[in-house]
Amino acid sequence: MESTNEDLRELSLLEKIESDPDVNQSVLATQLGVAVGTVNWHLKRLIAKGAVKVSRAERKKLRYIITPEGLALRARLAVDFVERSFSVYRHTRQRVKDHVAKIRKAGFDSVRIVGSGDVADICKLTCLEQGISVVSDKSVPALVLDGYKVRLEGLA
């Protein structure tokens, strides 16, 4: 089974190739924030899977064409990405709700969020929906973010 990062890169490559079949590997690498060799490796895999065909547009220029198999792969990868994203969202919300119950039981009505990004936004929205204020006061419990993990600190 492929890793999530590989799936996401392949999805991104297929989307970028679909929008511009004349794009070159250097531009793709810059857009994806990876090395040209990484793009080349992924393109070779996509070609081997039958998802992408290569034709020569000019003497030194290649054109990438997404096959019907490639369109089906892109659709499957997009659905998988959305499903994984919703799974992370649901899991994070449930974890925060469990922490909120502990915070309330300890007599607090506010929490601090340590971290930033999408997971922090999910935490903040969940707390507010549960009637817990999000503050910067260090005397209240904290939801500490570590990647996709959320742990509760500051309760005895």
C-alpha positions as CSV (number, residue, x, y, z in Angstrom):
1,M,0.0,0.0,0.0
2,E,1.3,3.4,-0.9
3,S,2.0,6.0,1.7
4,T,-0.2,9.1,2.0
5,N,2.7,11.4,0.8
6,E,3.2,9.4,-2.3
7,D,-0.6,9.4,-3.0
8,L,-0.8,13.1,-2.4
9,R,2.2,13.8,-4.8
10,E,0.7,11.6,-7.5
11,L,-2.7,13.4,-7.1
12,S,-0.9,16.8,-7.3
13,L,1.1,15.7,-10.3
14,L,-2.0,14.4,-12.2
15,E,-3.9,17.6,-11.4
16,K,-1.0,19.8,-12.6
17,I,-0.4,17.8,-15.8
18,E,-4.1,17.9,-16.5
19,S,-4.2,21.6,-16.3
20,D,-1.0,22.0,-18.3
21,P,0.2,19.0,-20.4
22,D,3.3,21.0,-21.6
23,V,4.6,21.6,-18.0
24,N,8.1,20.4,-17.5
25,Q,9.6,18.4,-14.6
26,S,11.5,21.4,-13.3
27,V,8.3,23.5,-13.0
28,L,6.5,20.6,-11.4
29,A,9.3,20.1,-8.9
30,T,9.1,23.8,-7.9
31,Q,5.3,23.7,-7.7
32,L,5.4,20.6,-5.5
33,G,8.4,21.7,-3.4
34,V,10.4,18.6,-4.2
35,A,13.5,17.7,-6.2
36,V,13.3,17.1,-10.0
37,G,14.4,13.5,-9.3
38,T,11.4,13.0,-7.1
39,V,9.1,14.3,-9.9
40,N,10.9,12.0,-12.4
41,W,10.4,9.0,-10.1
42,H,6.7,9.7,-9.7
43,L,6.2,10.3,-13.4
44,K,7.9,7.0,-14.2
45,R,5.6,5.2,-11.8
46,L,2.5,6.9,-13.3
47,I,3.7,5.9,-16.8
48,A,4.3,2.3,-15.7
49,K,0.7,2.3,-14.2
50,G,-0.7,3.5,-17.5
51,A,-1.9,6.7,-15.9
52,V,0.2,9.0,-18.0
53,K,1.6,8.8,-21.5
54,V,4.5,10.9,-22.8
55,S,4.8,12.2,-26.3
56,R,7.4,14.5,-27.8
57,A,6.0,18.0,-28.4
58,E,9.2,19.4,-29.9
59,R,12.7,18.2,-30.2
60,K,13.6,18.7,-26.5
61,K,10.1,19.2,-25.1
62,L,7.8,16.5,-23.7
63,R,4.1,16.5,-23.4
64,Y,2.4,14.5,-20.6
65,I,-1.1,13.1,-21.4
66,I,-3.4,11.7,-18.7
67,T,-5.0,8.5,-19.9
68,P,-8.5,7.3,-18.9
69,E,-6.7,5.1,-16.3
70,G,-5.0,8.3,-15.1
71,L,-8.3,10.1,-14.8
72,A,-9.7,7.2,-12.8
73,L,-6.6,7.1,-10.6
74,R,-6.9,10.9,-10.0
75,A,-10.5,10.5,-9.0
76,R,-9.7,7.6,-6.6
77,L,-6.8,9.5,-5.0
78,A,-9.0,12.6,-4.6
79,V,-11.7,10.6,-2.8
80,D,-9.1,8.9,-0.6
81,F,-7.6,12.2,0.3
82,V,-11.0,13.6,1.3
83,E,-11.8,10.5,3.3
84,R,-8.5,10.7,5.2
85,S,-9.0,14.4,5.8
86,F,-12.5,13.9,7.2
87,S,-11.2,11.0,9.4
88,V,-8.5,13.3,10.9
89,Y,-11.2,16.0,11.4
90,R,-13.6,13.6,13.1
91,H,-10.9,12.0,15.3
92,T,-9.5,15.4,16.3
93,R,-13.0,16.7,17.3
94,Q,-13.7,13.6,19.3
95,R,-10.4,13.8,21.1
96,V,-11.0,17.5,21.9
97,K,-14.5,16.7,23.1
98,D,-13.0,14.1,25.5
99,H,-10.5,16.6,26.8
100,V,-13.2,19.3,27.2
101,A,-15.2,16.8,29.4
102,K,-12.1,16.5,31.6
103,I,-11.6,20.2,31.7
104,R,-15.2,20.8,32.8
105,K,-14.9,18.1,35.4
106,A,-11.9,19.8,36.9
107,G,-13.9,23.1,37.2
108,F,-12.5,25.1,34.3
109,D,-14.5,26.9,31.6
110,S,-11.5,27.9,29.4
111,V,-8.5,26.4,27.8
112,R,-5.3,27.4,26.1
113,I,-4.3,26.0,22.7
114,V,-0.6,25.5,22.2
115,G,0.2,25.1,18.5
116,S,-1.2,26.4,15.2
117,G,-2.5,25.4,11.9
118,D,-5.6,23.4,10.8
119,V,-5.6,21.1,13.9
120,A,-5.5,24.2,16.1
121,D,-8.5,25.6,14.2
122,I,-10.4,22.4,14.7
123,C,-9.6,22.5,18.4
124,K,-10.7,26.1,18.8
125,L,-14.0,25.6,16.9
126,T,-14.7,22.4,18.9
127,C,-14.0,24.2,22.3
128,L,-16.2,27.1,21.3
129,E,-19.0,24.8,20.3
130,Q,-18.7,23.1,23.7
131,G,-18.9,26.4,25.6
132,I,-15.2,26.4,26.5
133,S,-13.4,29.8,26.0
134,V,-10.0,29.8,24.3
135,V,-7.6,32.1,26.2
136,S,-3.9,32.7,26.5
137,D,-3.9,32.5,30.3
138,K,-1.2,30.1,31.4
139,S,-3.1,29.2,34.6
140,V,-5.7,27.2,32.6
141,P,-5.3,23.7,31.1
142,A,-3.7,23.5,27.7
143,L,-4.5,21.5,24.6
144,V,-1.0,20.9,23.2
145,L,-0.7,20.0,19.5
146,D,2.0,17.6,18.2
147,G,1.3,17.1,14.5
148,Y,-2.2,15.6,14.4
149,K,-2.1,14.6,18.1
150,V,-3.8,16.6,20.8
151,R,-2.9,16.1,24.4
152,L,-4.2,17.8,27.5
153,E,-1.8,19.3,30.0
154,G,-2.3,21.3,33.2
155,L,-4.8,19.2,35.0
156,A,-3.7,17.5,38.3
